[in-house]
């Protein structure tokens, strides 16, 4: 099993995407442990990283498309991505 974990941080001091804290979102790696064969995590930052806006973001859509349909699974930079 491969996992792609995408999360947002509004950078407003809440450390969240308004609904999910970044700590909770990033805890998925710990919760799954060694179950996934691969685990990729990408954080988006800024106003565009709000929970319900992430799915409309072209960068997020491209990550999900590549994760689902590219062979072999793409390597995703684990660094956070700044969004306006």
C-alpha positions as CSV (number, residue, x, y, z in Angstrom):
1,X,0.0,0.0,0.0
2,X,1.2,3.5,-0.8
3,X,0.0,6.6,1.0
4,X,0.0,10.2,0.0
5,X,-0.8,12.6,2.9
6,X,-1.6,16.1,1.9
7,X,-2.2,18.8,4.6
8,X,-2.6,22.5,4.9
9,X,-1.3,25.2,7.3
10,X,-2.9,28.7,7.0
11,X,0.2,30.2,8.7
12,X,-2.2,32.3,10.9
13,X,-0.8,30.9,14.1
14,X,-3.4,28.2,14.3
15,X,-1.1,25.5,12.9
16,X,-4.1,24.2,11.0
17,X,-6.0,24.3,7.7
18,X,-8.9,25.7,9.8
19,X,-10.4,22.3,10.7
20,X,-7.5,19.9,11.0
21,X,-4.3,20.7,13.0
22,X,-1.0,20.1,11.2
23,X,0.0,17.9,14.1
24,X,-3.1,15.7,13.6
25,X,-2.6,15.5,9.9
26,X,1.1,14.7,10.2
27,X,0.4,12.0,12.8
28,X,-0.8,9.7,10.1
29,X,2.7,8.5,9.4
30,X,3.1,7.5,13.1
31,X,-0.4,5.9,13.2
32,X,0.3,3.7,10.1
33,X,3.8,2.8,11.2
34,X,5.4,0.3,8.8
35,X,2.1,-0.8,7.1
36,X,2.5,1.3,4.0
37,X,5.2,0.3,1.5
38,X,5.7,4.0,0.8
39,X,4.5,7.1,2.6
40,X,4.7,10.6,1.0
41,X,3.7,13.7,2.9
42,X,3.2,17.2,1.3
43,X,2.3,20.3,3.2
44,X,0.8,23.4,1.7
45,X,1.1,26.8,3.4
46,X,-0.8,30.1,3.2
47,X,-4.4,31.2,2.6
48,X,-4.8,28.7,-0.3
49,X,-4.1,25.8,2.1
50,X,-7.5,26.1,3.8
51,X,-9.1,22.7,4.2
52,X,-11.9,23.1,1.7
53,X,-9.8,24.9,-0.9
54,X,-7.0,22.3,-1.2
55,X,-8.9,20.1,-3.6
56,X,-9.4,23.0,-6.0
57,X,-5.6,23.7,-6.1
58,X,-4.0,22.7,-9.4
59,X,-0.8,21.6,-7.5
60,X,-2.8,19.3,-5.2
61,X,-4.7,17.9,-8.2
62,X,-1.5,17.2,-10.0
63,X,0.0,15.4,-7.0
64,X,-3.1,13.3,-6.6
65,X,-3.3,12.5,-10.3
66,X,0.4,11.5,-10.4
67,X,0.0,9.4,-7.2
68,X,-2.9,7.5,-8.6
69,X,-2.0,7.1,-12.3
70,X,1.8,7.3,-12.7
71,X,3.9,4.2,-12.8
72,X,6.1,3.9,-10.9
73,X,4.8,6.0,-8.0
74,X,6.3,9.5,-8.3
75,X,8.8,10.9,-5.8
76,X,7.3,13.9,-4.1
77,X,9.4,16.5,-2.3
78,X,8.5,16.5,1.4
79,X,9.1,20.2,1.8
80,X,6.1,22.4,2.4
81,X,4.8,24.4,-0.6
82,X,3.9,28.1,-0.1
83,X,0.4,29.1,-1.4
84,X,-1.1,32.6,-1.6
